[in-house]
Amino acid sequence: MRSATHFLSAACLILGASPVLAGAQAPVGRDEAVYTWRGSIPANGSFVLKNFNGPIDVRAASGSTVELRAEKITSRGGNIRDVAFVVRTSSSGDVTICSTTDTEDDDCDGNRRHHDDRGWGRDIKVAMTVLVPRNVRLRVATGNGAVTVEKAGNEVDASTGNGRVRVDGTEGRVHVSTGNGGVEVRDAKGSVRVSTGNGDVDVTTAEGPVEVSSGNGNIDVRMSALRAKEDMHFSTGSGSVRLTLPASFNGELDATTGNGTINTDFDLKLKGRLDPRHIRATIGDGGPMLRMSTGNGRFDIRKG
């Protein structure tokens, strides 16, 4: 079994580099079974939350303050003192909080030295619940556990090494990644990018573009409008792809299936020879590329 840190390393790829941080502190909350933190972040500032092992549940704050509750849950002799928390604040007011097993360092970048020998990833997890204002850029990652974001943040990056991800009612773009688990994005207002190693993907957004990849699972995407003329790509190793586009969509289609059918509401101007497994065609007046691929499954391209 891979450790929680190995999962977290993959999960944190979506987060990118953290901003330069001016304020940091030694790990806190080591003796507390439940650690809490409250603080303000400027409008359009960034809040980053990293957890090695355990779920993250993000809800909308009623005011301008971020509020975190992190509960340590032990098993098989785990000790709450094995886990503490690091809080780092940038010169611009951005905040990063992470769970840690380090006893001295204030590192928050996943470079841990002690947990594999102590087996903490199996003996303790941290269940995080956080309230976040809607005008804050949100980035959350856990090595192992489900992630839920509901009506919080104006931009959302959410990732887990192993677990389901659900994002609902965000104002800006959404980026989601999971090594293993389904993904649901509902009532998004901007572009969406999703990647899962194994699981179904269900996306609804008022404004694309959208990009989805799954190693194994069905894909269902609905977008009411397209903000920009950008290429879109939808791929799954095994599963069907259902795509609902604005009725006025114009673009180039390149669709490949190893075993399945291709159905569409749009009139297609075929290019090249007719192949039931691979279609290249123009939709409407042409435009950005729409690529779709599945190893085993059907395509449905519908008008919204």
N, C-alpha and C positions, 0 to 999 in steps of 0.2 A: 504493500500500500504506500502510495506516495504521501509525503508529509504535507501538512497544510501550507508550509512555506513554498513548496514546489508549485502548488496550486496558485498561490498568491503571486508568484513571479509572472505566471502567464496572465493572471487577471489584471495586473498593474500595467501591462503593455498599453492598454487603451488610455491610460491616464497621462502618459507622456511625462516629461520632466516637470518637477515641481518648481514654482517660482522661487527666486532667491529669498531666503527667510532671514529676517533681522532678529527676531526674538525666539528663543527656544528655552526649554527648561529640562531639568532632570525628570525621569519618569515619575509619574504621580499615581495615586490611587492603588498602590500595590496591596495595602491592607484592607481595602474596601471591597465588599462583595458586589456593591453597586456603585459605580463611579458616575458622577454627574458633572456637566460643564454647561455654562451659559456665557454667551458673548455676542457682541454686535459685529456685523460685517457690513462694509459700505455697499451701497447699491451697485450692482454689477460686479461686486467682488467675488472671490472664489472661496468655497468651502470644500475641503478634501477630507474624506473619511476612509481610513483603511483598517480592515479587520483581518486577522490571520485565519480565524476559524469561527464561523457563526454567522447568523443572518443579520441583514441590515434592513431596517424598516424606516423609510423617510416619509414624513407627512408635512403638510403646509403649516407654517407658523401663523398665528393670528396677528402677530406684530412684527417688529424688525429684528427680533432676537433669535439666535440659534440656540436650541436647547438639546443637549445630548444626555441620554440615559444608557449606560452600558452595564449590563448584568453578567457577571461571571457565573458560568454553570459548570460544575465539576462532576467527574465520574471516575470510578476505579482509582480512587486515592489521589485525584488531582487536588492541588492546593491553590486557593485564590491568589496567594502571594507569587505564583508563577507568572502572573500577568500584571502589567502596569500600562500606563498610557502616556504618550508624549504629545504635547501641544506646542505647535510652532506657529508663530505669527509673523507675517512679512511686514516690511516697512509701509506697504500700501494698505494693510489691514486684512489681507487674505489669511485664512486659518487652515492648518492641516492638523488633524488628530489621528493617531494610530495606536493600536494595541501593540505591545512589545513584551518580550521576555528578557531583554537586556537589563542588567542590574545597575549599570553605570552610564552607558552611552545614551545620547538623546537621538540616535539614528532613527529615521522614520522612512527609510527607503527599502526595507525588506532584506537588508544584509544582516541576518541574525546568525549567531554562532552557537547558541546553547540549546535551542528547543529540540533538535533532533535527538540528542543524547537523553534528554529528560522526558521525551515523548509527550510534551505538553499538548501537541496538536490532537492527540487521541484522548487526553485526560481532562481537557478544559476547553470550553468555547465561550465566546462573548456574544451575547444577543444585544445588538445595538438598535435603539430607537431614537430618532432625531427629528426635531421640528425645524424646518428651514423656510425662510421667507421666499416668496416667488421671484424676487428681483436679484437673487444670488445665483452665480454659476456653480453648479453642483457636480462633484466627482466622487463617486463611491466605489470601493472595491473590497471584496472578501475572497479569501483563499478557498473557502468551502462554506456554502450556505446560500439560501435564497436572498434575492434583493428585490425590494419593493419601493417604488417612488410614486407617491400619489399627490398630484397638484402642488409640487414643490420645485423650485428652481426655474430659472429662465432658460438655461441650457443644462443638459443632463448627460454625463458620461457614467455608465453603470456597468460593472463587470464582476464576474465570479468565476473561480476556477471550476466549480462544480455546483450547479443549482439553477433553479428557475429565476427568471428576471421578469418583473412586471413594472411598466412605466405608464402612468395614466395622467392625462391632463396637463402636460407641460407647455410652456410658452414658446420655447425656442427649439433648436435642433436637438436630436437625441442620438447618442451613440451607445450601443449595447453589445457586450461580448460575454459569452459563457463557454467554458470548455465542454460542459455537458448539461443540457437542460433546455426546456422550452422557453420561448420569449414571447411576451405579449406587450405591444405598445398601442395604447388607446388614446384617442382624442389629442394627438400631437398637433402642433401648429406649424411645424417647420420640417426640415429635411430629417430623414431617419436612416441610420446605418446599423445593421444588425449582423452579428456573426455568432454561430453556435456550432460546436463540434458534433452535437447530436441532439435533435429536438425540433418540434414544430415551431413555426414562427407565424405570428398573427399581428399585422400592423394596420392601423387606421390613422391617417393624417390629413389635415386640411390642405396641406401644401407640400408637395414633393420637392426635390427628387428623393427616391428611396433606393437603398441597395441592401440586398439580403443574401447571405450564404449560410447553408447548413450542410453538415457532413451527411446527415441522415434525418429527413423529416419533411413534412408538407409545409408549403409557404402560401400564405394568403395575405395579400396586400391590397388596400383600398386607399386611393388618394383623390381628393376632390379637385385639386388644382396643381399646376406645376409652376413653381416660382421662376425657375431658370431652365434654360435649354442645356441640360447636362445629360451625359450618358447615364444609363441605369443598368444594373446587372443583378440578376436573380439566379441563384444556382443551388442545387441540392444533389447530393450523391444518390439518394433514393427517395422519391416522393413526388407528389404533384405540386404544380405551381399555378395558383389562381391569382390573376392580376386584374384589378379594376382601375381603369384610367379615365381621365376626363374625356367626354365625347369628342372634344375638339383636338385631341392629341394628334400630333404629326411627328413622324420619326422613321427610323430605319430599324427593322426587326431582324434579329439573328437568333433563331430558336433551334435547339438541338435536344433530342431525347433518345436515349438508348433503346427504350421500349415503352411506347405510349403514343397518344394522339395529340394533335394540336388543333384547338378550336378557338375561333375569334369572332367577335361582333364587328370588327373593323374590316373594311375592304382592303385587300392586299394586292399590291402590284408585284408579282413574283419576279425574282431575279435568278438567273441561271436555270438549271434543270430542276424538274419537280422531284422532290425527295420527301417521302412521308416522315422521315426521321430528322430532317434538317431543312429548315425554311429560311431563306433570305428574301426579304420583301420590303417595299416602301409602304408606309401608312400615311395616307393623306398627301401632304406636300413634302414629306420627308423632313429630316432634321436630326436630332441627337440619336445615338445608337441605343436600342433596347436589346440587351443580350439576355437570353434565358437558356438554362441548361439543366438537365436532370439525367441521371443514369438510368432511372426506371420510374416513369410516371407520366402523367398527361399535363398539357398546358391548357389553361382557359384564360383568354384575354377578353375582358368585358368592358363595355362602355358604362361609365357611371351616370 
